[in-house]
Each structure stands twice: as C-alpha cells, then as structure tokens.
Amino acid sequence: MGILNSVSDWFAARHERRVLEMESLGRCPMCNGKGFNSFSMYEYYYAEPVECAGCYGSGNYTDWYDGNEQ
C-alpha cells in the first residue's frame, strides 16, 4: 500500500503545482487559457472544439476558480 500512497501523493502534488502555475499566469488549468478543448482521437479526424467546462469558455483562472470553489 505504500507504493499506491506514494503515487497518489505524487499526482496530488503535481496537480497543485499545475494549478499554482496557471494561477500565476491567469489561465484556466483545464484548457491552458484557450477557452476550448479539442478532442482528436485520430490523426486525420477533425472534431469541433468544445467549450471548456471549467472556465465556461473564457480561459481565465478566476472564472475557473469561481466555478470550482467548495
């Protein structure tokens, strides 16, 4: 169980570092400030971009934070 806890702690620390980095840049951590996410499963497959569910398409950290407050 020690290995699983270590991996879990590593993922949590990695997520926190990412959120802090995006906060300093003022960008949404889910979409990197783009405001949308595009999902391409194949190299030659085009999918319409989907509005980011975290920041509601704005790309701003404050909008993401307001939507994820607990």
C-alpha positions in Angstrom: 0.0 0.0 0.0 3.0 2.3 0.4 3.6 2.5 -3.3 -0.1 3.4 -4.0 0.0 6.1 -1.4 3.2 7.5 -2.9 1.8 7.5 -6.4 -1.4 9.2 -5.2 0.6 11.8 -3.3 2.8 12.4 -6.4 -0.3 13.0 -8.5 -1.8 15.4 -5.9 1.4 17.4 -5.7 1.7 17.5 -9.5 -1.9 18.8 -9.7 -1.2 21.5 -7.1 1.9 22.7 -8.9 0.0 22.9 -12.1 -2.8 24.9 -10.5 -0.3 27.3 -8.9 1.5 27.8 -12.2 -1.8 28.5 -14.1 -2.8 30.9 -11.3 0.4 32.9 -11.7 -0.3 33.1 -15.5 -4.0 33.9 -15.1 -5.0 30.9 -17.2 -7.6 28.1 -16.7 -5.8 24.9 -15.7 -8.2 22.7 -17.7 -7.8 24.3 -21.1 -4.5 26.2 -20.7 -6.3 29.5 -21.2 -7.6 28.6 -24.7 -11.3 28.6 -23.6 -12.0 25.4 -25.5 -10.8 21.8 -25.6 -10.5 19.8 -28.8 -10.5 16.1 -28.8 -8.8 14.4 -31.7 -8.7 10.6 -31.4 -7.2 10.1 -34.8 -4.6 12.0 -36.8 -6.9 12.8 -39.7 -10.1 13.1 -37.7 -11.4 16.6 -37.1 -13.7 17.3 -34.2 -15.4 20.6 -33.3 -13.8 22.3 -30.4 -15.8 22.0 -27.2 -16.2 25.0 -24.8 -14.2 24.4 -21.6 -16.4 23.2 -18.8 -14.1 24.7 -16.1 -13.9 28.4 -17.2 -17.1 28.3 -19.4 -15.0 29.4 -22.5 -13.3 32.5 -21.0 -9.9 30.9 -20.4 -9.5 32.9 -17.2 -8.2 31.5 -13.9 -10.7 33.5 -11.8 -13.7 32.0 -13.7 -12.3 28.5 -13.3 -11.7 29.2 -9.5 -15.2 30.6 -9.0 -16.7 27.5 -10.7 -14.6 25.1 -8.6 -14.9 26.7 -5.2 -16.0 24.3 -2.5 
